[in-house]
Amino acid sequence: MKTNTRMIALNGVLAALYAAVTLATASFAYGPIQFRVADALCVLPFFAPSTSIGLFLGCLAANLFSPVSALDIVIGSAATLAGCLAAARVKHKWLVPLPTILANTIMVGSG
């Protein structure tokens, strides 16, 4: 995959968008039970696999503000990355949300 200016800019915008939406919904995006509206963006790798990078970086940036624990920074961000990478490989568009849901359920839930 060739890196170009457009891909870098797109990933930067996605990272900022993910972090901004998570911080704007912080009252229910952080805590023992997390509902992340920004995770709806994790279907984008199905259409453009390179967007996994921006979503991971956005999640990482948002998780730096997590009041839960430092583990949320590492495990939560890794779960988003794993879910996005898996979503990029899904064959049926109706199943695209499942990898992110499962990755977060398993990884964050066990962390």
ABEGO torsion letter per residue (X at the ends): XBBBAAAAAAAAAAAAAAAAAAAAAAAAABEABBBBAAAAAAAAAAABAAAAAAAAAAAAAAAAABAABAAAAAAAAAAAAAAAAAAAABABAAAAAAAAAAAAAAAAAAX
